[in-house]
Amino acid sequence: MPAALLAAAMPAAAARAQDSPAWPEPDGTLVLARPFGRSEIALRLSRRVAGAADTLTWNGVAFLADAGVGDALQARLTLDPEADGRQASEAGDPRGEPAAARVRSLRAGRSWAETVAPLAWDGPGAAAGPDVILHKRIALGLPGLGNAIEVQAGFVLSRPAAAVRFEPLSATVPAEFTEAWRFDPATGGLDRLDSAPGERPQPVILALPEGSHALGIWSPAPPAGEADAPRAGFAIRPVPGATRLSCVFRVAQAASGAHDFACYALVGSLTDVRAALRSLTAPE
């Protein structure tokens, strides 16, 4: 990981912690904001989705669909993914335990927040899923990159699993974002994509047709000397009325305990997002 990213540590002196989380706003929300370009990036975390983000805006446009809890910018997990296995998510299934009751802790500063909450298993087989505790840090901005949203996610498995698809960052983008792009780190260029399902090794971007607003996702390669560490794939998948972007890590024979990942969402115009990816993937 680039040294600049490692240097972006949480300002502990500014932190505040609650044994029983108290949300800053009466409706159980927390807004993180940071200026970028001619506007500001605003990300709202919400108790109703267990601390996931239910809105993301910049320059007058919403980057997240708003049809239900599944549209939040959140973490997800799938057991036995090749067999369409059981799924769990941060925001949770409304048939399960209320999301607000699952948030165990909240720490926040002006442009970052940390939450701890168990994932909620979806569907009738939910009771059979192992306990998975999510420790997540989300922050706006990196040194020199004001349009980056950093997500550090730690999934703590209560028991081993034969195969797991971890999604530290999943964002459901409105249908108006019709232009799909692949970023090539080798050339710094963009290639058009169709929105067919699948995971790709290169970062992906969704944009409005005119390129005025775009959302991309990226994750750094494992450090040298960690050849066995999982590498990120970037998925784009149509869902009803929207398109989902995901940062994906597949792990076979996943041990019990913590599995830690870092992913980044990049916000702005298509030009802004491309410039950020070029900066992040430039040789050191």
KARADA-V912519 format. One record per residue. N is the residue number from 1. RES is the residue in three letters. PHI is phi as a letter, one per 30 degrees, with the letter a starting at -180 (none if undefined). D_LAST is the distance of its C-alpha to the last C-alpha in Angstrom with 1 decimal. Layout:
BEGIN
n->N res->RES phi->PHI d_last->D_LAST
n->N res->RES phi->PHI d_last->D_LAST
END
This chain:
BEGIN
n->1 res->MET phi->none d_last->10.2
n->2 res->PRO phi->e d_last->7.6
n->3 res->ALA phi->e d_last->9.1
n->4 res->ALA phi->d d_last->10.4
n->5 res->LEU phi->d d_last->12.4
n->6 res->LEU phi->d d_last->13.8
n->7 res->ALA phi->d d_last->14.9
n->8 res->ALA phi->d d_last->17.0
n->9 res->ALA phi->d d_last->20.0
n->10 res->MET phi->d d_last->23.6
n->11 res->PRO phi->d d_last->25.7
n->12 res->ALA phi->d d_last->28.4
n->13 res->ALA phi->d d_last->30.8
n->14 res->ALA phi->d d_last->31.1
n->15 res->ALA phi->d d_last->31.8
n->16 res->ARG phi->b d_last->35.2
n->17 res->ALA phi->b d_last->36.5
n->18 res->GLN phi->b d_last->39.7
n->19 res->ASP phi->d d_last->41.7
n->20 res->SER phi->c d_last->43.1
n->21 res->PRO phi->e d_last->40.6
n->22 res->ALA phi->c d_last->41.9
n->23 res->TRP phi->d d_last->40.3
n->24 res->PRO phi->d d_last->40.0
n->25 res->GLU phi->c d_last->41.9
n->26 res->PRO phi->e d_last->45.4
n->27 res->ASP phi->d d_last->44.5
n->28 res->GLY phi->i d_last->42.0
n->29 res->THR phi->b d_last->38.7
n->30 res->LEU phi->b d_last->35.7
n->31 res->VAL phi->c d_last->33.8
n->32 res->LEU phi->c d_last->30.2
n->33 res->ALA phi->b d_last->29.3
n->34 res->ARG phi->a d_last->26.6
n->35 res->PRO phi->d d_last->26.9
n->36 res->PHE phi->a d_last->24.8
n->37 res->GLY phi->h d_last->25.8
n->38 res->ARG phi->c d_last->29.6
n->39 res->SER phi->b d_last->30.2
n->40 res->GLU phi->b d_last->29.0
n->41 res->ILE phi->d d_last->27.7
n->42 res->ALA phi->b d_last->30.4
n->43 res->LEU phi->b d_last->30.3
n->44 res->ARG phi->c d_last->33.5
n->45 res->LEU phi->d d_last->33.9
n->46 res->SER phi->b d_last->37.4
n->47 res->ARG phi->d d_last->39.8
n->48 res->ARG phi->d d_last->41.4
n->49 res->VAL phi->c d_last->38.3
n->50 res->ALA phi->h d_last->37.7
n->51 res->GLY phi->j d_last->34.9
n->52 res->ALA phi->d d_last->33.0
n->53 res->ALA phi->c d_last->32.3
n->54 res->ASP phi->c d_last->35.2
n->55 res->THR phi->b d_last->34.1
n->56 res->LEU phi->b d_last->30.9
n->57 res->THR phi->b d_last->31.6
n->58 res->TRP phi->a d_last->30.0
n->59 res->ASN phi->h d_last->31.8
n->60 res->GLY phi->i d_last->35.1
n->61 res->VAL phi->b d_last->34.0
n->62 res->ALA phi->d d_last->34.0
n->63 res->PHE phi->c d_last->31.1
n->64 res->LEU phi->c d_last->33.0
n->65 res->ALA phi->d d_last->36.3
n->66 res->ASP phi->b d_last->39.2
n->67 res->ALA phi->c d_last->41.7
n->68 res->GLY phi->l d_last->41.5
n->69 res->VAL phi->d d_last->39.6
n->70 res->GLY phi->d d_last->37.8
n->71 res->ASP phi->d d_last->35.9
n->72 res->ALA phi->d d_last->34.1
n->73 res->LEU phi->d d_last->30.3
n->74 res->GLN phi->a d_last->30.5
n->75 res->ALA phi->c d_last->29.7
n->76 res->ARG phi->b d_last->31.7
n->77 res->LEU phi->a d_last->32.5
n->78 res->THR phi->b d_last->34.6
n->79 res->LEU phi->d d_last->36.4
n->80 res->ASP phi->h d_last->37.1
n->81 res->PRO phi->d d_last->35.3
n->82 res->GLU phi->d d_last->36.5
n->83 res->ALA phi->c d_last->40.0
n->84 res->ASP phi->h d_last->39.5
n->85 res->GLY phi->d d_last->39.7
n->86 res->ARG phi->d d_last->40.2
n->87 res->GLN phi->b d_last->37.9
n->88 res->ALA phi->b d_last->37.1
n->89 res->SER phi->b d_last->35.5
n->90 res->GLU phi->d d_last->34.7
n->91 res->ALA phi->d d_last->37.1
n->92 res->GLY phi->i d_last->39.7
n->93 res->ASP phi->d d_last->42.7
n->94 res->PRO phi->d d_last->45.4
n->95 res->ARG phi->d d_last->48.0
n->96 res->GLY phi->c d_last->46.5
n->97 res->GLU phi->d d_last->46.3
n->98 res->PRO phi->e d_last->45.7
n->99 res->ALA phi->e d_last->42.0
n->100 res->ALA phi->e d_last->42.8
n->101 res->ALA phi->d d_last->44.3
n->102 res->ARG phi->d d_last->41.3
n->103 res->VAL phi->d d_last->39.0
n->104 res->ARG phi->c d_last->39.1
n->105 res->SER phi->a d_last->36.9
n->106 res->LEU phi->b d_last->35.1
n->107 res->ARG phi->b d_last->32.9
n->108 res->ALA phi->a d_last->31.5
n->109 res->GLY phi->b d_last->30.1
n->110 res->ARG phi->d d_last->29.9
n->111 res->SER phi->b d_last->27.0
n->112 res->TRP phi->b d_last->26.5
n->113 res->ALA phi->a d_last->29.0
n->114 res->GLU phi->b d_last->29.5
n->115 res->THR phi->b d_last->32.2
n->116 res->VAL phi->b d_last->33.8
n->117 res->ALA phi->a d_last->36.2
n->118 res->PRO phi->d d_last->37.4
n->119 res->LEU phi->d d_last->36.7
n->120 res->ALA phi->c d_last->39.9
n->121 res->TRP phi->d d_last->41.0
n->122 res->ASP phi->c d_last->42.4
n->123 res->GLY phi->i d_last->45.7
n->124 res->PRO phi->d d_last->48.7
n->125 res->GLY phi->c d_last->46.9
n->126 res->ALA phi->e d_last->45.0
n->127 res->ALA phi->d d_last->47.0
n->128 res->ALA phi->d d_last->45.9
n->129 res->GLY phi->d d_last->42.1
n->130 res->PRO phi->d d_last->40.6
n->131 res->ASP phi->d d_last->39.7
n->132 res->VAL phi->b d_last->36.1
n->133 res->ILE phi->c d_last->34.9
n->134 res->LEU phi->c d_last->31.9
n->135 res->HIS phi->c d_last->29.9
n->136 res->LYS phi->b d_last->27.7
n->137 res->ARG phi->b d_last->25.6
n->138 res->ILE phi->b d_last->24.9
n->139 res->ALA phi->b d_last->23.3
n->140 res->LEU phi->c d_last->22.8
n->141 res->GLY phi->j d_last->19.7
n->142 res->LEU phi->b d_last->16.3
n->143 res->PRO phi->e d_last->14.9
n->144 res->GLY phi->i d_last->14.8
n->145 res->LEU phi->b d_last->16.0
n->146 res->GLY phi->d d_last->19.7
n->147 res->ASN phi->c d_last->20.5
n->148 res->ALA phi->c d_last->18.8
n->149 res->ILE phi->c d_last->21.2
n->150 res->GLU phi->c d_last->19.9
n->151 res->VAL phi->b d_last->22.2
n->152 res->GLN phi->c d_last->22.2
n->153 res->ALA phi->b d_last->25.1
n->154 res->GLY phi->c d_last->26.9
n->155 res->PHE phi->c d_last->29.8
n->156 res->VAL phi->c d_last->32.4
n->157 res->LEU phi->d d_last->34.7
n->158 res->SER phi->d d_last->38.2
n->159 res->ARG phi->a d_last->38.7
n->160 res->PRO phi->d d_last->36.9
n->161 res->ALA phi->b d_last->36.5
n->162 res->ALA phi->d d_last->36.5
n->163 res->ALA phi->a d_last->33.9
n->164 res->VAL phi->b d_last->32.1
n->165 res->ARG phi->c d_last->30.2
n->166 res->PHE phi->c d_last->28.2
n->167 res->GLU phi->b d_last->27.2
n->168 res->PRO phi->d d_last->25.5
n->169 res->LEU phi->b d_last->25.4
n->170 res->SER phi->b d_last->28.2
n->171 res->ALA phi->b d_last->29.3
n->172 res->THR phi->c d_last->32.4
n->173 res->VAL phi->c d_last->32.1
n->174 res->PRO phi->e d_last->35.3
n->175 res->ALA phi->d d_last->36.8
n->176 res->GLU phi->d d_last->36.3
n->177 res->PHE phi->d d_last->32.6
n->178 res->THR phi->c d_last->33.6
n->179 res->GLU phi->c d_last->30.7
n->180 res->ALA phi->c d_last->28.2
n->181 res->TRP phi->b d_last->24.9
n->182 res->ARG phi->c d_last->22.2
n->183 res->PHE phi->c d_last->18.6
n->184 res->ASP phi->c d_last->17.1
n->185 res->PRO phi->d d_last->13.3
n->186 res->ALA phi->d d_last->13.7
n->187 res->THR phi->c d_last->15.5
n->188 res->GLY phi->i d_last->14.9
n->189 res->GLY phi->c d_last->18.7
n->190 res->LEU phi->c d_last->21.4
n->191 res->ASP phi->b d_last->24.3
n->192 res->ARG phi->d d_last->27.5
n->193 res->LEU phi->b d_last->28.6
n->194 res->ASP phi->d d_last->32.0
n->195 res->SER phi->c d_last->32.3
n->196 res->ALA phi->d d_last->33.6
n->197 res->PRO phi->d d_last->32.7
n->198 res->GLY phi->k d_last->30.0
n->199 res->GLU phi->c d_last->26.6
n->200 res->ARG phi->b d_last->23.7
n->201 res->PRO phi->d d_last->20.3
n->202 res->GLN phi->c d_last->18.7
n->203 res->PRO phi->e d_last->18.8
n->204 res->VAL phi->b d_last->22.1
n->205 res->ILE phi->b d_last->23.6
n->206 res->LEU phi->c d_last->27.2
n->207 res->ALA phi->b d_last->28.5
n->208 res->LEU phi->d d_last->31.8
n->209 res->PRO phi->e d_last->33.2
n->210 res->GLU phi->d d_last->32.6
n->211 res->GLY phi->i d_last->28.9
n->212 res->SER phi->d d_last->29.7
n->213 res->HIS phi->b d_last->28.5
n->214 res->ALA phi->a d_last->26.1
n->215 res->LEU phi->b d_last->24.6
n->216 res->GLY phi->b d_last->21.6
n->217 res->ILE phi->b d_last->20.3
n->218 res->TRP phi->a d_last->17.0
n->219 res->SER phi->b d_last->15.9
n->220 res->PRO phi->d d_last->12.7
n->221 res->ALA phi->d d_last->13.1
n->222 res->PRO phi->e d_last->14.6
n->223 res->PRO phi->e d_last->12.7
n->224 res->ALA phi->e d_last->13.0
n->225 res->GLY phi->j d_last->16.7
n->226 res->GLU phi->c d_last->18.0
n->227 res->ALA phi->d d_last->19.0
n->228 res->ASP phi->d d_last->22.2
n->229 res->ALA phi->d d_last->20.7
n->230 res->PRO phi->d d_last->21.7
n->231 res->ARG phi->c d_last->19.3
n->232 res->ALA phi->d d_last->20.0
n->233 res->GLY phi->c d_last->22.2
n->234 res->PHE phi->b d_last->22.9
n->235 res->ALA phi->c d_last->26.6
n->236 res->ILE phi->b d_last->28.8
n->237 res->ARG phi->b d_last->32.5
n->238 res->PRO phi->d d_last->35.5
n->239 res->VAL phi->b d_last->37.7
n->240 res->PRO phi->e d_last->41.0
n->241 res->GLY phi->i d_last->40.5
n->242 res->ALA phi->a d_last->36.7
n->243 res->THR phi->b d_last->33.5
n->244 res->ARG phi->c d_last->31.3
n->245 res->LEU phi->c d_last->27.6
n->246 res->SER phi->b d_last->26.3
n->247 res->CYS phi->c d_last->23.2
n->248 res->VAL phi->b d_last->24.7
n->249 res->PHE phi->b d_last->24.3
n->250 res->ARG phi->c d_last->27.1
n->251 res->VAL phi->b d_last->28.2
n->252 res->ALA phi->c d_last->31.1
n->253 res->GLN phi->h d_last->33.4
n->254 res->ALA phi->d d_last->31.9
n->255 res->ALA phi->d d_last->33.1
n->256 res->SER phi->d d_last->34.7
n->257 res->GLY phi->j d_last->32.7
n->258 res->ALA phi->d d_last->29.4
n->259 res->HIS phi->b d_last->26.8
n->260 res->ASP phi->c d_last->23.8
n->261 res->PHE phi->b d_last->21.4
n->262 res->ALA phi->b d_last->19.1
n->263 res->CYS phi->b d_last->19.2
n->264 res->TYR phi->b d_last->18.6
n->265 res->ALA phi->c d_last->21.1
n->266 res->LEU phi->b d_last->20.2
n->267 res->VAL phi->c d_last->23.2
n->268 res->GLY phi->k d_last->24.4
n->269 res->SER phi->d d_last->25.3
n->270 res->LEU phi->e d_last->24.0
n->271 res->THR phi->d d_last->22.1
n->272 res->ASP phi->d d_last->20.6
n->273 res->VAL phi->d d_last->19.6
n->274 res->ARG phi->d d_last->18.0
n->275 res->ALA phi->d d_last->16.0
n->276 res->ALA phi->d d_last->14.8
n->277 res->LEU phi->d d_last->13.8
n->278 res->ARG phi->d d_last->11.9
n->279 res->SER phi->d d_last->10.0
n->280 res->LEU phi->d d_last->9.6
n->281 res->THR phi->c d_last->8.6
n->282 res->ALA phi->d d_last->6.3
n->283 res->PRO phi->e d_last->3.8
n->284 res->GLU phi->d d_last->0.0
END
